[in-house]
Amino acid sequence: MIRDAKIEDAKALLDIYSYYVENTAISFEIETPCLDDFKMRIRNILKKYPYIVFENDGGEIKGYAYAHEFGKRKAYDISVELSIYVDKDVKMQGIGKKLYEELEHRLIKAGYKNLYALVAYPSGETKYLTANSYDFHLHMGFKKVGHLHRCGKKFNEYFDMIYMEKIIDY
């Protein structure tokens, strides 16, 4: 089941996110945020953008996705950046696809035109990052529109970022 996120979900969402912060270069955050800071992030996003969670049949949250500000200038209001995190134990089971399809549906309904994703990409062989996120976004209809080389450093390694874009309404 996919539903709107609530502040009360913050602990479960942070549990999913903390794995990516502490063990991968998918997130460029170096330290896991505290629960109060994470709740504030959720509150701020919910003021303007959709933030959704995927619950399994047992009511456990197994993934989440949200839209957030793409740029600070008013002209960017037609565009959003997306983020998605799926529980490490249930990756590659279609949860991400379901979340993104629902998120895209909501964004179209809200009048957004452009979706962007900033995806971490390995600049060489590493145990901290694969090209799975990049491949997922391609599968979901995004196109590569920019490549930032060695722009982030985590675990004493350098990583690239790829800008991806999907036009949803013109």
N, C-alpha and C positions, 0 to 999 in steps of 0.2 A: 504494500500500500504506500502511496505517496501522499504526503500531506504537508501543510505549512509548518515550518519550524516554529518552535516556541522557546522562550527564554529558559523554560524548565528543561529543554533538551540540551542545554549547553554542556553539561558534564559528559553525556554520551558523545556529542560531537567532538568535544575536546579529546576524548579518549581515542577516537578515530584519527584526528589530526595529529596528535602527539607522536604517533608512530612515524609519520612522514617527516616531522620536524627532527626527531631524534635519530632516525635511521636512514634517511634518504636525502637526496638533493632535489626532490620534487618541490618541496617548499624551501625557499632560501632563508627562512627564519632559522636562527641558530639555537634559540632557546624556546621551549614551549611556553606560551603565554599562561598566566595564572587564570583561574576560572573567572574571576571578576572581570578581567580585561576581555576575556573571550565573550562573556555575556554582553559587555558593552559593544563589542564588534557586531554581535547579532542584533542588538537593539538598533544600532545605527543603520545597518543594512535594511532591516525591516521597515524603517521609516519611509523608504522609497522603492525598494526593490523586492522581487520575490526571493524567498529563501525556503527551500523545500528539503524534506527528509524522506528516506525510504525505510519503511519498517517491514520486517519479515512477519510471518504468520504469528510468531510469538510476541509481537509488539516490540522487538529489539530494533533499534536504529542501526542500519548497516551501511548507510551512505547519506551524503547530503550534497546539495549544489545550490549555488546562489549567483545572482547578478550583482554587480556593484559598479560604482562610478568608473567610467572610462577616462574622462578628462574633466578638469575643473571649470572650463569655460562653458557658457550657456549653449554654444553651438554644438557641443558634444552630447546634448541631452537625448539625441536620437540613438545613441550608441551605448552599449554596456560591455563590461568585461565579465567573463564567467569564471567561476571556480568550482571544482568538484573534488570530493574525497570519498572513497569507498573503503570500508573496513578491509584491512589487509588480508583477512581470512576468507573473503568472499569476492575477490577480484576476478574478473573475466567470466562473470555469470550473468551479464546483461543488466546489472543494476545501474551502472553508469549510463548506459544507453537510455534506459527508462527515465532516469532523472533528467538527462539533457533534453529528451523529447518533451517531457512535461514543462521544463523550464522554458524551452523555446516556444511552446504553445502559449504559455502565459505572457511571454515577452511580445509576441506578435499581437496578442489581444490588447496589450497595454500600449501598442503603437511604436515600439522600438523597431529600428531598421537594420542596425548592424550589431553583430556579436563579435567580440574579440576574446582571444585567449592568449595569455603569455605563458608558454610551456617551457619548462626546463628541458634541456637536451644535452646529452653527454658529448663532451668535446673530444673524448677518447674512451678507451676501455676503462670501466669503473664498476665497482660493486654497489655504488650508491644511486645509480640512475640508469634506466634503459630508455629506449625510444617509444615505450608503450603509450605514454600520454600523447605524444605527437601522432602516433598511428591511430589512436582512438579518435582524436579530433579530425584527422583526415577521413576516417570512416563515418564520422557524423556530419560531413559536408564542409568542413573548414578547409581553407587554403592557406598555405604558407605565404606571408606577405613581408616578412622581415626576419633577419637572423642576426642576433647580437652575439658576438664571439667572446668567450671567456670573460663574461661580464659579472659572474658571481663566483665566490670562493667559499667552499664549505668542506669540512673534513680534510682540509689542506689540499684540495683539488679544485681546479677551475671547471666551470660549467657554462654552457651557452644557454641562451633563451631564444625561443622562436615565437614571433608574433604570428598568430593565425586569425583569419577573418572568415565570417560567414554573413552574407547579405541575406536578410530574411524577408524584406518587403520593399519593393520599388514599383 
